[in-house]
Amino acid sequence: MIDATSSERAALRVVVDLNRCQGYAQCCYAAPDAFFLRGREILFYDPAPPAARRGEIERAVQACPVRAISLQAGADDGDTP
């Protein structure tokens, strides 16, 4: 039996290119439950948000002025650098 929480979390994978990110924080406004800044430059984010947050994550992807955020299907398996 698969845990519902596990299956929800496995549905999305957020990838942020931290070399490209400039700290404009538009993602934080679009999806405050998934992205937040500490200080002016340190971005924290949920790499495997629940599927229920897909809409706000997609808004965050579109809001990023430098296109540093991408949304992929599947959870992070830890093998990707």
N, C-alpha and C positions, 0 to 999 in steps of 0.2 A: 504494500500500500504506500502511495506517495503522499507525503505531507503537503497539504495545500499551500502552506507558507513557502516551502521549498520550490514548488512548481511556479508560484507567482514570481519569486525572486529570479528564477531561471529564465524568465521570459525576456528580460532586457539586459543589455550590457552598455554602459556609458563609458566612452573613452574620451579623455581630455588630453590634448597635446599641450603639456605644460610648458614646452619651449615656445609654442606659438601664443599661448594665453598672455594677454597684456593686463589683466586685472580690471577690465571695464565693468565687471560684475553684472552684466545684463542677464546672465544665467541665474544669478541670485534673485533677481526681481521676477523672472519668469517661473522659476521653480525653487522657491525658498526652502522647501522641505528636502531638496536633493543637493543644493549647492549653497555654500556660504563662504565668505571671506573672513579670515582672521587677520586683523591688521589691514594693511592696504594691498598686500600681494599674495598672501597664502590662501590658495583655494582648496577647500575641502569639498568632497562630493561623494555620493553613494554610487559606486561602480556597478551595482546590481540592484536597482530600485524595483519595487513591486510593479507589476504590469498595470495596476490601477493608476499609476503616475505617468503613464506613457504620454498623455496629452501635454502635461506641463513640461516633461523632458523634451518633447519635440519643439515646444515653444522656446525652450532654452537653447536648443541647437540652432534654431532660426535666428534667435536674438543675438547670438555671439557675432560681433562685428569682424572678428578675425578668423571665424570658422574653426575654432580650436576644439569644438565638441562634436563627437559623432555618436550615433546610436546604432547599436548592432543587435541582431537577434542572438539570444543565448546568453547564459551567465558566464562570467569570467572563470575559466578553469585553472587559472594560475600559470598556464604554460606560455602565454603570450607576454613578451617583454614589455 
